[in-house]
Amino acid sequence: MKDLVEYIVKALVEYPEQVSIHETVSASLVSLELSVADSDVGRIIGKGGRVVNSIRTLLQVSAAKQGKRATLELAEE
């Protein structure tokens, strides 16, 4: 799941080398914390949060296929 989010985010941002994802896995929950360059935060959030919510939806579908739940949060720097 981390690879899926990383692939999508790197395609959207201007500075893909600054994308980092911290993954925490438990028995039934996968939690991802996404960090991008300050200038790319707006690209990831999108208008009204549409882009980040779409990424979250794709992540949740991927997790459901594996019988897990998943969350995606943007890291504050």
Buried (B, 14 or more C-beta within 10 A) or exposed (E): BBEBBBEBBBEBBEEBEBBEBEBEEEEEEBBBBBBBBEEBBEBBBBEEEEBBEEBBEBBBEBBEEEEBBBBBEEEEE
